[in-house]
Amino acid sequence: MKAIQTNLQNHLLQQNFSKNEEIQKLQLEQWQKAGKDFAKLENGIAILSDLKNNRSYIYSGKLADELQIFQKKDAQEIESIWEDELFNKLNPEDILQKHVLELQFFQMMKTIPFEKRSDFCVMSRLRILNSSQSLIHKMFYFSNSNQNNVELALCLYHFNFFQDQSYFGMIVNTSNGAIIHQTESENSTFLSLREKEILKMIQQGKKSKEIAEILFISINTVNRHRQNILEKMRVSNTTEACTMASNLKWI
């Protein structure tokens, strides 16, 4: 999971940010208020990430008490754009899927006119570890009118009251209800076709030598692909990689 998270972080933090401090301050205050109001109204958790300064503002409702996180005070600031204290309570496969979808969303936002960007969001259903419950997560990216980059990210979490326990994720246009992109099998592009091919053969019990002979490539090339798979998926062995890839319907 850390590999895709690092990739997404690099895209988010290494942008050409606006130097207009006044506009940035006004925009930050606007969405800070939205986050506070959400946490109070929905008993949820709102996290506003300032991508320019690699900082997040956390506003917690009673959901945080249920999960026993963010207990220091009602509003917190952290020196990161990642809410790891919350991620640690959620299914890691779901978090991986979420990050892949958010990277796709970030790229898409570059093509959307500024005045329409707030109409789009990412939605994900995330399972809570060791629980029959799950959360609904929505994320919005915000820019200012003078820049094409994304400066703020607002994440909203609340309980999933429909109690469906499968992962799902989509990019939606909230102004007309259109589903722009739906994930699950589509996120399988996270692994290359050759990596999925090799992982499927590993799942079938084939050794590197057998795989090399079938694909007409060297054993070194097979082993390099195996190592790339482990690094991308942040797992310690190919057994874990096969299990996760199967659960995510990537192979």
Secondary structure, 3 states (H helix, E strand, C coil): CHHHHHHHHHHHHCCCCCCCHHHHHHHHHHHHHHHHHHHHHHCCEEEEEECCCCEEEEEECHHHHHHCCCCCCCEEEECCCCCHHHHCCECHHHHHHHHHHHHHHHHHHCCCCHHHHHHEEEEEEEEECCCCCEEEEEEEEECCCCCCCCCEEEEEEEECCCCCCCCEEEEEECCCCEEEEECCHHHHHHCCHHHHHHHHHHHCCCCHHHHHHHHCCCHHHHHHHHHHHHHHHCCCCHHHHHHHHHHCCCC
